[in-house]
Amino acid sequence: MSFKEYLLQNWPLILILLAFLVSLISTVFLKKQRIIRFCFLIGAIFILSITVYIEFSITDREDLKTLRLVLMAIRYSATPIIIAQVVHALVKKMTWIVFIPAIVLTIMNVISIFNGMVFSIGSDNKFCRGPIGFIPFVVVGLYSVVLIYLLIRNSNKRLIEFVSISFLAFALGSGMVLPFIYRDDYAAIFCVTIAIALFAYFEFSMLELTKKDSLTGLLNRHAYYADVSNNIKSITALVSIDMNGLKNINDNIGHAAGDEALTTLSHCFNKAIKFRQSVYRTGGDEFVIVCRRCTKQEVLQLVERIKQNVSATKYSCSIGYSFNFEGDKSIDQLLTESDEMMYQEKDRYYQESGQDRRII
């Protein structure tokens, strides 16, 4: 057991973690709080790699059996804590409650040092799984399922996002399956597996953030023009949306209230879309949903879901849509048609509400 030996075994991991750290420091897209969370995560993976190295270096030392049990407890506890930290770092508005299952498992692992209920070391100095030895894998599995679900729910429902989330899911899943196939041999590559998965997902997320609106999290105007220029014939419908009353809110309550209104409505739109439907913020209070290979019924159902979601808030919006099932219309034609329907609905809103359009 030496520093040189640790360095040689873990050099790829160290390089990945350093690259991760440099990317975090140089990014301008993440808030300071999320950067700190990722830094804690990098530190946790690094410390775990040292723990794993020491544990497997003293496997044949009978006199260090107690130390090995302690390190084993740390290893079994660190995995769910790291996954919980991943959830906390990647998912917005996630509270510290997410760590409770990991903390409970840590207590169980500490107790297992004395009674072997999770793990123990047999008389032949080999690892033995206890009566509840599968609990750590169950907890990690539940964390992984929750993380993937939340990432999908908060995504913009684009295929490229599902690819990156699937990659992360595959890496996390390998951490639950491979230990049963390769046993202790997998522990040596667990840290680098998690580090690669997180770094790859982080880098993808940074690229995606350049396509997203900083306020609402929806795809931005630049992404809209880039996307509608690709595979145009697959676009079967456009939905135009314009918020009602944003200027009034900004002038009378303040721009912070206006931002809250836009964020709330954006959540309603994002919650309503399904696969092959992407929502963009193309202006201050202007939004467009691009539907690819969607039927007329699917588009109408989308519009209905948006209306239901918005009706649950204190805000309102006007909606228009257009179809292109024959594939003979340009994007400009589709947008003009959907905008015309949207403006007609906006006119009805003004007439029914009795408000002056000039201040709305």
C-alpha positions as CSV (number, residue, x, y, z in Angstrom):
1,M,0.0,0.0,0.0
2,S,1.6,3.2,-1.2
3,F,0.8,6.6,-2.7
4,K,2.5,5.6,-6.0
5,E,0.3,2.4,-6.2
6,Y,-2.8,4.4,-5.5
7,L,-1.9,7.0,-8.1
8,L,-1.3,4.3,-10.8
9,Q,-4.6,2.6,-10.1
10,N,-6.7,5.7,-9.9
11,W,-4.9,8.1,-12.4
12,P,-7.8,8.0,-14.9
13,L,-10.3,8.8,-12.1
14,I,-8.1,11.7,-10.9
15,L,-7.9,13.2,-14.4
16,I,-11.7,13.0,-14.9
17,L,-12.3,14.6,-11.5
18,L,-9.9,17.4,-12.3
19,A,-11.5,18.0,-15.7
20,F,-14.9,18.0,-13.9
21,L,-13.6,20.6,-11.5
22,V,-12.1,22.8,-14.2
23,S,-15.3,22.7,-16.1
24,L,-17.3,23.8,-13.0
25,I,-14.9,26.7,-12.2
26,S,-15.1,28.0,-15.8
27,T,-18.8,27.7,-16.4
28,V,-21.0,30.8,-16.4
29,F,-24.3,28.9,-16.6
30,L,-24.6,27.4,-13.1
31,K,-25.4,29.3,-9.9
32,K,-22.8,29.3,-7.2
33,Q,-24.8,27.0,-4.9
34,R,-25.0,24.2,-7.6
35,I,-21.3,24.5,-8.3
36,I,-20.6,24.0,-4.6
37,R,-22.8,20.9,-4.6
38,F,-20.9,19.5,-7.5
39,C,-17.6,20.2,-5.8
40,F,-18.8,18.3,-2.7
41,L,-19.7,15.5,-5.0
42,I,-16.2,15.4,-6.6
43,G,-14.7,15.4,-3.2
44,A,-16.9,12.5,-2.0
45,I,-15.9,10.4,-5.1
46,F,-12.2,11.1,-4.5
47,I,-12.4,10.2,-0.8
48,L,-14.3,7.0,-1.7
49,S,-11.6,6.0,-4.1
50,I,-9.0,6.3,-1.3
51,T,-11.2,4.3,1.0
52,V,-11.7,1.5,-1.5
53,Y,-8.0,1.4,-2.3
54,I,-7.0,1.1,1.4
55,E,-9.8,-1.5,2.1
56,F,-8.6,-3.8,-0.7
57,S,-5.0,-3.3,0.1
58,I,-5.4,-4.8,3.6
59,T,-7.6,-7.7,2.6
60,D,-5.0,-10.3,3.8
61,R,-4.3,-8.5,7.0
62,E,-6.0,-10.4,9.9
63,D,-4.7,-7.8,12.4
64,L,-6.5,-5.1,10.5
65,K,-9.9,-6.8,10.3
66,T,-11.7,-4.1,12.4
67,L,-10.3,-1.3,10.2
68,R,-11.4,-3.3,7.1
69,L,-15.0,-3.5,8.6
70,V,-14.9,0.3,9.2
71,L,-13.8,1.0,5.6
72,M,-16.4,-1.4,4.3
73,A,-19.1,0.5,6.2
74,I,-17.8,3.7,4.7
75,R,-17.9,2.2,1.2
76,Y,-21.4,0.8,1.6
77,S,-22.6,4.1,3.0
78,A,-20.8,6.4,0.5
79,T,-22.5,4.9,-2.6
80,P,-26.1,5.9,-1.6
81,I,-24.8,9.2,-0.2
82,I,-23.1,10.0,-3.5
83,I,-26.2,9.1,-5.5
84,A,-28.3,11.2,-3.1
85,Q,-25.9,14.1,-3.7
86,V,-26.2,13.6,-7.4
87,V,-30.0,14.0,-7.0
88,H,-29.5,17.1,-4.9
89,A,-27.0,18.6,-7.4
90,L,-28.8,17.8,-10.7
91,V,-32.5,18.4,-9.7
92,K,-33.6,22.0,-9.0
93,K,-35.3,22.8,-5.7
94,M,-34.3,19.5,-4.2
95,T,-34.1,19.7,-0.4
96,W,-31.8,18.0,2.1
97,I,-34.6,15.5,2.9
98,V,-33.3,13.5,0.0
99,F,-30.4,12.4,2.2
100,I,-32.6,10.8,5.0
101,P,-32.6,7.2,3.5
102,A,-28.8,7.4,2.9
103,I,-28.3,8.5,6.5
104,V,-30.5,5.7,7.9
105,L,-28.5,3.2,5.8
106,T,-25.3,4.7,7.1
107,I,-26.4,4.0,10.7
108,M,-27.3,0.4,9.8
109,N,-23.8,0.0,8.2
110,V,-22.1,1.3,11.4
111,I,-24.2,-1.1,13.5
112,S,-23.2,-3.9,11.1
113,I,-19.6,-3.5,12.1
114,F,-20.6,-5.1,15.4
115,N,-23.4,-7.5,14.5
116,G,-22.9,-8.3,10.7
117,M,-26.5,-7.7,9.7
118,V,-25.4,-6.0,6.4
119,F,-21.9,-7.4,5.9
120,S,-19.2,-9.2,7.8
121,I,-15.8,-10.8,7.4
122,G,-15.7,-14.6,7.7
123,S,-13.1,-16.8,9.4
124,D,-11.3,-17.2,6.0
125,N,-11.0,-13.4,5.9
126,K,-13.5,-13.2,3.0
127,F,-16.4,-10.8,2.7
128,C,-19.8,-12.2,3.7
129,R,-23.2,-10.6,2.9
130,G,-25.5,-10.3,6.0
131,P,-29.2,-11.1,6.3
132,I,-30.1,-7.6,5.0
133,G,-27.0,-7.3,2.8
134,F,-29.1,-6.3,-0.3
135,I,-30.5,-3.2,1.4
136,P,-27.7,-0.9,0.2
137,F,-28.4,-1.9,-3.4
138,V,-32.2,-1.4,-2.9
139,V,-31.6,2.1,-1.6
140,V,-29.2,3.0,-4.4
141,G,-31.7,1.6,-6.9
142,L,-34.5,3.7,-5.5
143,Y,-32.3,6.8,-5.6
144,S,-31.4,6.1,-9.2
145,V,-35.1,5.6,-10.2
146,V,-36.1,8.8,-8.5
147,L,-33.2,10.7,-10.2
148,I,-34.0,9.4,-13.7
149,Y,-37.7,10.2,-13.2
150,L,-37.1,13.7,-12.0
151,L,-34.6,14.4,-14.9
152,I,-37.2,13.2,-17.4
153,R,-40.0,15.2,-15.8
154,N,-37.9,18.4,-15.8
155,S,-36.5,17.9,-19.3
156,N,-37.8,19.5,-22.5
157,K,-38.9,16.1,-23.8
158,R,-36.3,16.0,-26.6
159,L,-34.8,12.8,-27.9
160,I,-31.2,14.1,-27.4
161,E,-32.0,14.7,-23.7
162,F,-33.4,11.2,-23.3
163,V,-30.2,9.8,-24.8
164,S,-28.0,11.6,-22.1
165,I,-30.4,10.6,-19.3
166,S,-30.4,7.0,-20.6
167,F,-26.6,7.0,-20.5
168,L,-26.6,8.2,-16.9
169,A,-29.2,5.5,-16.0
170,F,-27.1,2.8,-17.7
171,A,-24.0,3.9,-15.7
172,L,-26.0,3.9,-12.4
173,G,-27.6,0.6,-13.2
174,S,-24.3,-1.0,-13.8
175,G,-23.4,-0.1,-10.2
176,M,-26.2,-2.3,-9.0
177,V,-25.8,-5.2,-11.4
178,L,-22.0,-5.6,-11.9
179,P,-21.2,-6.1,-8.2
180,F,-23.2,-9.4,-8.4
181,I,-21.3,-10.5,-11.5
182,Y,-17.8,-9.4,-10.7
183,R,-18.1,-9.1,-6.9
184,D,-15.2,-7.2,-5.3
185,D,-13.5,-6.6,-8.6
186,Y,-16.1,-4.1,-9.6
187,A,-15.5,-2.0,-6.5
188,A,-12.1,-0.9,-8.0
189,I,-13.8,0.7,-11.0
190,F,-17.0,2.0,-9.3
191,C,-15.7,5.5,-8.7
192,V,-14.4,6.0,-12.2
193,T,-17.7,4.7,-13.6
194,I,-19.7,7.2,-11.6
195,A,-17.3,10.0,-12.4
196,I,-17.4,9.4,-16.2
197,A,-21.2,9.2,-16.2
198,L,-21.5,12.4,-14.2
199,F,-18.9,14.3,-16.2
200,A,-20.4,13.2,-19.5
201,Y,-23.9,14.2,-18.4
202,F,-22.6,17.5,-17.0
203,E,-20.8,18.4,-20.2
204,F,-23.9,17.6,-22.2
205,S,-26.1,19.7,-19.9
206,M,-23.7,22.7,-20.4
207,L,-24.1,22.4,-24.1
208,E,-27.9,22.2,-23.8
209,L,-28.0,25.2,-21.5
210,T,-26.8,27.4,-24.5
211,K,-30.1,26.4,-26.1
212,K,-32.3,27.2,-23.1
213,D,-33.9,30.4,-21.9
214,S,-32.2,31.4,-18.6
215,L,-35.5,32.6,-16.9
216,T,-37.9,29.8,-17.8
217,G,-35.7,26.9,-18.6
218,L,-37.6,26.4,-21.9
219,L,-35.7,26.2,-25.2
220,N,-34.8,29.7,-26.5
221,R,-35.2,31.6,-29.7
222,H,-31.9,30.4,-31.1
223,A,-32.8,26.8,-30.5
224,Y,-36.2,27.4,-32.2
225,Y,-34.6,28.7,-35.5
226,A,-32.0,25.9,-35.4
227,D,-34.6,23.1,-34.8
228,V,-37.2,24.2,-37.4
229,S,-34.5,24.3,-40.1
230,N,-33.9,20.6,-39.6
231,N,-36.2,17.9,-41.0
232,I,-38.9,20.4,-41.8
233,K,-41.3,17.8,-43.3
234,S,-41.6,16.0,-39.9
235,I,-43.2,19.2,-38.4
236,T,-46.9,18.5,-38.6
237,A,-48.1,21.4,-36.4
238,L,-47.2,24.6,-34.6
239,V,-48.8,26.1,-31.5
240,S,-48.5,29.8,-30.8
241,I,-49.0,31.1,-27.3
242,D,-49.0,34.6,-25.9
243,M,-49.4,35.6,-22.3
244,N,-52.3,38.0,-21.5
245,G,-51.5,41.0,-19.3
246,L,-47.8,40.8,-18.8
247,K,-47.3,44.5,-19.4
248,N,-49.9,45.3,-16.9
249,I,-48.2,43.1,-14.3
250,N,-44.7,44.6,-15.0
251,D,-46.0,48.2,-14.9
252,N,-48.2,47.9,-11.8
253,I,-46.6,45.1,-9.7
254,G,-43.1,45.0,-10.9
255,H,-40.8,43.0,-13.2
256,A,-40.1,40.4,-10.6
257,A,-43.9,39.6,-10.6
258,G,-43.8,39.5,-14.4
259,D,-40.9,37.0,-14.3
260,E,-42.8,34.8,-11.8
261,A,-45.8,34.9,-14.2
262,L,-43.6,33.8,-17.1
263,T,-42.0,31.1,-15.1
264,T,-45.3,29.7,-13.9
265,L,-46.8,29.6,-17.4
266,S,-43.6,28.0,-18.7
267,H,-44.0,25.2,-16.2
268,C,-47.6,24.7,-17.4
269,F,-46.4,24.4,-21.0
270,N,-43.6,22.1,-20.2
271,K,-45.8,19.9,-18.1
272,A,-48.3,19.6,-21.0
273,I,-46.0,18.6,-23.8
274,K,-45.3,15.0,-24.7
275,F,-42.7,13.2,-26.8
276,R,-42.1,14.8,-30.2
277,Q,-43.4,18.2,-28.9
278,S,-40.9,20.9,-28.0
279,V,-41.7,24.3,-26.4
280,Y,-39.7,27.5,-27.0
281,R,-39.7,31.0,-25.6
282,T,-39.3,33.1,-28.7
283,G,-39.9,36.5,-27.2
284,G,-40.8,38.3,-24.0
285,D,-44.2,36.7,-23.5
286,E,-44.3,34.7,-26.8
287,F,-44.0,30.9,-27.0
288,V,-44.1,28.4,-29.8
289,I,-44.5,24.6,-29.6
290,V,-43.2,22.6,-32.5
291,C,-45.0,19.2,-33.0
292,R,-43.3,16.6,-35.0
293,R,-45.2,13.6,-36.5
294,C,-48.2,14.4,-34.2
295,T,-51.8,13.7,-35.2
296,K,-54.5,16.4,-35.1
297,Q,-55.9,14.7,-32.0
298,E,-52.6,14.8,-30.2
299,V,-52.2,18.5,-31.0
300,L,-55.7,19.3,-29.8
301,Q,-55.1,17.3,-26.6
302,L,-51.9,19.3,-26.1
303,V,-53.8,22.6,-26.4
304,E,-56.4,21.3,-23.9
305,R,-53.8,20.2,-21.4
306,I,-52.2,23.7,-21.6
307,K,-55.6,25.3,-21.0
308,Q,-56.2,23.1,-18.0
309,N,-52.8,23.7,-16.5
310,V,-53.0,27.5,-17.0
311,S,-56.6,27.6,-15.6
312,A,-55.1,26.4,-12.3
313,T,-53.0,29.5,-12.0
314,K,-54.0,33.2,-11.7
315,Y,-52.7,34.0,-15.2
316,S,-54.1,33.5,-18.7
317,C,-52.8,33.1,-22.2
318,S,-54.0,33.1,-25.8
319,I,-53.4,30.0,-28.0
320,G,-53.4,29.4,-31.7
321,Y,-52.3,26.4,-33.8
322,S,-51.8,25.3,-37.4
323,F,-51.4,22.0,-39.2
324,N,-49.1,20.8,-42.0
325,F,-50.0,17.1,-42.5
326,E,-49.3,17.4,-46.3
327,G,-45.9,18.9,-45.7
328,D,-46.4,21.6,-48.3
329,K,-46.3,24.6,-45.9
330,S,-43.2,26.6,-44.9
331,I,-42.5,27.3,-41.2
332,D,-43.3,31.0,-41.8
333,Q,-46.8,30.0,-43.2
334,L,-47.4,27.7,-40.3
335,L,-46.4,30.4,-37.8
336,T,-48.5,33.0,-39.6
337,E,-51.6,30.8,-39.4
338,S,-51.1,29.9,-35.7
339,D,-50.4,33.5,-34.8
340,E,-53.6,34.7,-36.6
341,M,-55.7,32.2,-34.5
342,M,-53.9,33.2,-31.4
343,Y,-54.5,36.9,-32.0
344,Q,-58.2,36.3,-32.6
345,E,-58.4,34.5,-29.2
346,K,-56.5,37.5,-27.7
347,D,-59.1,39.9,-29.2
348,R,-61.9,37.8,-27.6
349,Y,-60.1,37.9,-24.3
350,Y,-59.9,41.8,-24.4
351,Q,-63.6,42.1,-25.3
352,E,-64.8,39.7,-22.7
353,S,-62.5,41.1,-19.9
354,G,-63.3,44.7,-20.9
355,Q,-59.6,45.6,-20.5
356,D,-57.7,48.1,-22.6
357,R,-55.4,46.3,-25.0
358,R,-52.9,49.1,-25.0
359,I,-52.0,48.4,-21.4
360,I,-52.2,44.6,-21.6
